[in-house]
Amino acid sequence: MERRDLALLGAGVVCFWLFALALGTAQGRGLHREQVRQTAGQQTVVQAAAAEAPRLALNCRAAILVEQHSGKVLYEMEADRQMPIASITKVMTLLLTFEAVQKGQLTMDTPVPVSEHAYHMGGSQIWLEPGEQFTLDEMIKAICVSSANDAAVAVAELVGGSEPGFVEQMNACAARLGMEHTTFRNACGLDTEGHLSTARDVAVMSCHILNTCPEVLHYTGIWTDSLRGGTTHLVNTNKLLRRYEGITGLKTGTTGGAGVCISASATRQGLSLVAVVLGAPSSKDRFDAATTLLDYGFGNYRAAPLPEMEQCPAQLPVKGSPRETMTLDYSALPESILLPKTDAGELTVQLQLPESLTAPVQKGQTLGRVQVLDPAGSTLLGEYEVYAAADAPKTDFGTALGMLWEALKG
């Protein structure tokens, strides 16, 4: 009788547990759909932060100024006009190289061989000899500091197997980044028919490498260095490194077809900007135009830090899963928001989350969102998703029996 009573008791407990699980699941779905922690001030349109800009005096064919992390455009002039971009092309060469390092395909100590093809590159160079070898670190230094075409092609051959193969990767990456008006024909930027881009596309490429491969700044910020035991001297072609407060890089370029160009990055008080100048008639005009753009950005905008959120849970309870709580991932939130300096005061932050979650929940699933409003609390500046940091599988009948058995044994 004791075994029969125990079996009946166990069956009853299982039935009750499954009924409670079903009820909790239904209630959890209702909460997920209807309840949020804060709902006041919801808006559906995200408004750009850029204010109406005055006409700047820029002696160049095209230009653009963007905020690095958001990509918001603060000023533009002929930004979609296609033209050669000279050695700014090497930003894409560097991007693909750093990505290969991040994937473990190369290291900074990987030797880079010099082919006859790389040896015959014209323009700026470090006079590589066929059969000569440098480490990848040294080659990147030559590309970033001295804009060496021979080093760029040697690295392209290492990463892509050949320069044509690498160019295919360059164009595929451009398409992935949404650089709609860009076509690459070589890895170094020498004038070639059909090798074209725009100021806007250069800004997209520049922001992407700065945001995903910040190690590039270690190289673009070098003023002088040397190779071959000190016999080859490198001097940075970006003279803003000595002239402009907050400059961090990025890349210059000059050819007969492109004129004099620069993509310049700078940071002040948490605000990071990228200024692109294409087709200037002289080096002075290039640096003057970049300075004018950056001065305009830093003079009229600020990086407003996000305030700490009240009632910001690190976890939420999960119903219907062996995992009782779910850790929340707030990584999508930026550290700051771009604002005109005329908008004084602190930002307003509103958090929308359900009271609980219902299994199954997948890692990376959107669970809620954070809305960032201007200091007046009337304009939505940005909306950022909150994700699940792990999986929470749904409890099935077998799992329930296992849990019951463990409970009875205990």
C-alpha positions in Angstrom: 0.0 0.0 0.0 2.9 2.4 0.8 4.2 2.0 -2.8 0.7 2.5 -4.3 0.1 5.6 -2.1 3.5 7.0 -3.0 2.7 6.5 -6.7 -0.7 8.2 -6.4 0.9 11.0 -4.5 3.6 11.5 -7.1 1.1 11.5 -9.9 -1.0 14.1 -8.1 2.0 16.3 -7.5 3.0 16.1 -11.2 -0.5 17.0 -12.4 -0.6 19.9 -10.0 2.9 21.1 -11.0 2.0 20.9 -14.8 -1.2 22.8 -14.1 0.6 25.5 -12.3 3.3 25.7 -15.0 0.6 26.2 -17.7 -1.2 28.9 -15.6 2.1 30.7 -15.0 3.0 30.5 -18.7 -0.3 32.1 -19.7 0.1 34.8 -17.1 3.7 35.4 -18.1 2.7 35.9 -21.7 0.2 38.5 -20.6 2.8 40.4 -18.6 5.3 40.2 -21.5 2.7 41.8 -23.8 1.2 44.4 -21.6 3.3 45.4 -18.6 6.4 47.7 -18.8 8.2 49.5 -16.1 7.9 52.9 -17.7 5.7 54.0 -20.6 5.5 57.8 -20.3 6.8 59.9 -23.1 6.9 57.1 -25.7 7.7 58.3 -29.3 8.0 56.4 -32.5 10.2 58.8 -34.5 13.9 59.0 -33.8 15.1 62.6 -34.6 18.6 63.3 -35.9 20.7 65.5 -33.6 22.2 67.5 -36.4 21.2 71.2 -36.4 21.0 73.4 -39.5 24.6 74.1 -40.4 26.0 77.3 -41.9 27.9 77.3 -45.1 31.6 76.7 -44.3 34.5 78.0 -46.4 36.1 74.8 -47.6 38.5 74.9 -50.6 37.9 71.3 -51.8 35.7 69.3 -54.2 33.8 67.3 -51.5 33.7 67.1 -47.7 31.7 65.6 -44.8 31.8 65.7 -41.0 30.3 62.9 -39.0 30.2 61.7 -35.4 32.2 58.6 -35.2 30.1 56.2 -33.1 26.6 57.1 -34.4 27.6 58.1 -37.9 25.4 61.1 -37.7 26.2 63.7 -40.3 27.0 67.2 -38.9 28.0 68.8 -42.2 28.3 67.8 -45.8 29.3 69.3 -49.2 29.0 67.3 -52.4 29.3 64.2 -50.1 28.0 61.8 -52.8 30.1 63.0 -55.7 32.2 60.1 -57.0 36.0 60.8 -57.4 39.4 59.2 -56.7 40.4 59.1 -53.1 44.2 58.4 -53.5 45.8 56.7 -50.4 42.7 57.0 -48.3 42.1 53.7 -50.1 44.5 52.2 -47.6 41.9 52.5 -44.9 40.1 49.6 -46.5 43.4 47.7 -46.9 44.1 48.2 -43.1 40.5 47.3 -42.2 40.7 43.9 -43.9 44.2 43.3 -42.5 43.1 44.0 -38.9 40.1 41.8 -39.4 42.4 38.9 -40.5 44.4 39.4 -37.3 41.2 39.4 -35.2 40.1 36.1 -36.9 43.5 34.6 -36.0 44.6 34.2 -39.6 47.6 36.4 -39.0 49.6 37.9 -36.1 51.5 41.2 -35.9 54.7 39.1 -36.0 53.7 37.3 -39.3 56.5 37.9 -41.9 55.3 39.7 -45.0 57.2 38.7 -48.2 57.9 41.2 -50.9 56.9 40.2 -54.5 58.1 41.7 -57.7 54.7 43.2 -58.1 54.9 45.0 -54.8 58.4 46.1 -55.6 57.3 47.9 -58.8 54.7 50.1 -57.0 55.2 53.8 -57.7 54.3 56.8 -55.6 55.1 57.0 -51.9 57.1 53.9 -50.7 59.7 52.6 -48.4 61.7 51.1 -51.3 61.1 47.4 -50.6 63.3 44.9 -52.4 62.0 41.5 -53.8 62.6 38.8 -51.3 62.9 41.3 -48.4 60.7 40.6 -45.4 59.2 42.7 -42.7 56.8 41.8 -39.9 53.1 42.7 -40.4 53.5 45.2 -37.6 56.3 47.0 -39.5 54.4 47.0 -42.7 51.3 48.5 -41.1 53.5 51.1 -39.6 54.9 52.0 -43.0 51.4 52.1 -44.5 50.0 54.4 -41.7 52.9 56.7 -41.2 54.5 57.0 -44.6 51.6 55.9 -46.8 53.9 53.3 -48.5 52.3 51.9 -51.6 54.7 49.0 -51.8 54.0 48.0 -48.3 50.2 48.2 -48.9 50.4 45.9 -51.9 52.7 43.4 -50.1 50.2 43.2 -47.2 47.3 42.9 -49.7 49.0 39.9 -51.3 49.5 38.3 -47.9 45.9 38.7 -46.9 44.2 38.0 -50.2 46.7 35.7 -51.9 47.2 38.3 -54.7 46.3 42.0 -55.2 43.3 41.2 -57.5 42.1 38.6 -55.0 42.4 41.2 -52.2 40.6 43.8 -54.3 37.6 41.5 -54.6 37.6 41.3 -50.7 37.8 45.2 -50.6 34.7 45.5 -52.9 32.8 42.8 -51.0 33.5 44.7 -47.7 32.5 48.0 -49.2 29.1 46.4 -50.2 28.7 45.0 -46.7 29.3 48.4 -45.2 26.8 50.1 -47.6 29.4 52.0 -49.5 27.1 52.3 -52.5 29.2 54.6 -54.6 32.6 53.0 -54.1 34.6 50.7 -56.5 38.2 49.6 -55.7 40.6 48.7 -58.4 43.8 48.4 -56.3 45.0 48.2 -52.7 47.0 51.4 -52.5 45.0 54.2 -54.2 47.1 55.0 -57.2 45.0 56.6 -60.0 43.3 53.8 -62.0 40.2 54.0 -64.2 37.1 53.2 -62.2 38.8 53.4 -58.8 36.3 55.8 -57.2 34.5 56.6 -53.9 32.7 59.5 -52.2 33.2 61.6 -49.1 30.2 59.8 -47.5 31.6 56.4 -48.2 35.0 57.3 -46.9 33.4 58.5 -43.7 31.5 55.1 -43.4 34.7 53.2 -43.9 36.7 55.4 -41.5 34.1 55.2 -38.7 33.9 51.4 -39.1 37.6 50.8 -38.7 37.8 53.2 -35.8 34.9 51.5 -34.0 35.8 47.9 -34.7 39.6 48.1 -35.0 40.7 50.8 -32.6 44.2 49.5 -32.6 44.6 51.4 -35.9 45.1 54.5 -33.8 48.3 53.1 -32.3 49.7 53.4 -35.8 48.0 56.5 -37.2 49.0 58.5 -34.2 52.8 57.8 -34.7 54.6 61.0 -35.7 58.0 59.6 -36.5 59.6 56.1 -36.5 62.1 54.0 -38.4 62.7 50.7 -40.0 65.7 48.7 -41.1 67.5 49.3 -37.8 67.0 53.1 -38.0 68.2 53.5 -41.6 64.7 54.1 -43.0 63.0 57.0 -41.4 59.2 57.3 -41.3 57.5 60.7 -41.0 53.7 60.9 -40.8 52.0 62.6 -43.7 49.1 63.8 -41.4 50.5 67.1 -40.2 47.4 67.7 -38.0 49.1 65.4 -35.5 51.3 68.3 -34.5 48.8 71.1 -35.2 45.3 70.1 -33.9 44.3 69.4 -30.4 42.7 66.0 -30.0 43.7 64.6 -33.4 44.1 60.8 -33.4 44.6 59.9 -37.1 43.6 58.7 -39.7 44.8 58.8 -43.4 46.0 61.3 -46.0 46.2 60.8 -49.8 47.5 62.7 -52.8 47.5 61.9 -56.5 47.1 63.8 -59.7 43.6 62.6 -60.2 42.4 62.8 -56.6 44.0 66.0 -55.6 44.9 66.4 -52.0 42.7 64.4 -49.5 42.4 63.5 -45.9 40.2 61.5 -43.5 40.9 63.0 -40.1 39.8 61.6 -36.7 39.8 63.6 -33.5 38.4 63.3 -30.0 37.7 66.0 -27.4 35.8 65.6 -24.1 34.3 62.3 -25.2 33.1 63.6 -28.6 34.7 61.7 -31.5 34.5 63.2 -35.0 35.7 62.2 -38.5 36.3 64.9 -41.1 36.7 63.9 -44.8 38.2 66.3 -47.3 38.5 65.2 -51.0 40.0 67.1 -53.9 41.7 70.0 -52.2 44.2 71.9 -54.4 47.0 71.9 -51.9 48.2 70.3 -48.7 47.5 73.5 -46.8 43.9 73.7 -48.2 43.4 70.0 -47.1 44.5 70.6 -43.5 42.7 74.0 -43.3 39.4 72.4 -44.5 39.7 69.5 -42.1 40.4 72.0 -39.3 37.4 74.1 -40.2 35.2 71.0 -40.2 36.5 69.7 -36.8 36.3 73.2 -35.3 32.7 73.5 -36.3 31.8 70.1 -34.8 33.6 70.6 -31.5 32.2 74.2 -31.3 28.6 73.3 -31.8 28.1 69.7 -30.4 28.8 67.8 -27.2 28.8 64.2 -26.1 26.1 64.1 -23.4 26.7 61.1 -21.0 23.8 58.8 -20.3 22.6 59.2 -16.7 22.3 56.1 -14.5 18.9 54.4 -14.8 16.8 54.1 -11.7 15.2 50.6 -11.1 17.5 49.0 -13.7 17.4 45.3 -13.0 20.3 43.1 -13.8 18.0 40.0 -14.0 14.4 39.1 -14.6 12.5 36.0 -13.4 11.8 33.3 -16.0 8.6 31.2 -15.8 8.5 27.7 -17.2 12.2 27.0 -17.4 14.9 25.3 -15.3 16.6 28.7 -15.4 14.9 30.7 -12.8 16.4 34.1 -13.7 17.7 35.7 -16.9 20.7 38.1 -16.9 20.0 41.2 -19.0 22.5 42.5 -21.6 22.6 46.3 -21.9 25.6 46.4 -24.3 23.7 48.2 -27.0 23.5 51.3 -24.9 26.0 54.0 -25.9 28.1 55.8 -23.3 26.9 59.2 -24.6 24.6 60.8 -27.1 25.4 63.6 -29.6 23.7 66.8 -28.7 23.9 70.4 -29.9 25.6 72.5 -27.2 22.5 74.7 -27.1 20.7 71.7 -25.5 21.9 72.1 -21.9 21.1 69.8 -19.1 21.0 66.0 -18.6 19.4 63.4 -20.8 16.2 61.6 -19.8 16.3 57.8 -19.9 13.3 55.5 -19.9 13.5 51.7 -19.5 10.8 49.4 -20.8 10.9 45.8 -19.6 8.4 43.1 -18.7 8.0 42.1 -15.0 9.0 38.5 -15.9 9.8 36.3 -18.9 8.3 33.1 -20.2 10.4 30.3 -21.6 11.7 29.6 -24.1 14.1 32.5 -24.3 17.0 32.6 -26.7 20.3 34.3 -26.1 20.3 37.6 -27.9 16.5 37.8 -27.9 15.2 41.4 -27.5 13.5 41.6 -24.1 13.0 45.4 -23.8 14.4 48.7 -24.8 15.8 51.9 -23.4 14.6 55.2 -24.8 16.9 58.3 -24.6 15.2 61.7 -24.7 16.5 65.2 -24.8 17.0 67.2 -21.6 13.5 68.6 -22.0 12.1 65.1 -22.1 10.1 65.9 -25.3 12.3 64.6 -28.2 13.3 60.9 -28.7 17.0 60.9 -29.5 17.6 57.1 -29.6 16.1 53.8 -28.8 18.3 50.8 -27.8 17.4 47.2 -27.2 18.0 45.1 -24.1 18.9 41.5 -24.8 18.9 38.1 -23.1 22.4 37.2 -22.1 21.8 33.4 -22.2 19.3 30.7 -23.2 16.3 29.7 -21.0 14.8 26.5 -22.4 11.2 25.6 -21.8 10.6 22.9 -19.1 9.1 19.8 -20.7 7.4 16.8 -19.1 10.6 14.8 -18.8 12.4 17.7 -17.1 9.4 18.1 -14.8 9.5 14.4 -13.8 13.3 14.7 -13.2 12.8 17.7 -11.0 10.1 15.9 -9.1 12.3 12.9 -8.6 15.1 15.0 -7.3 12.8 16.7 -4.9 11.4 13.4 -3.6 14.9 12.0 -3.2 15.9 15.1 -1.3 
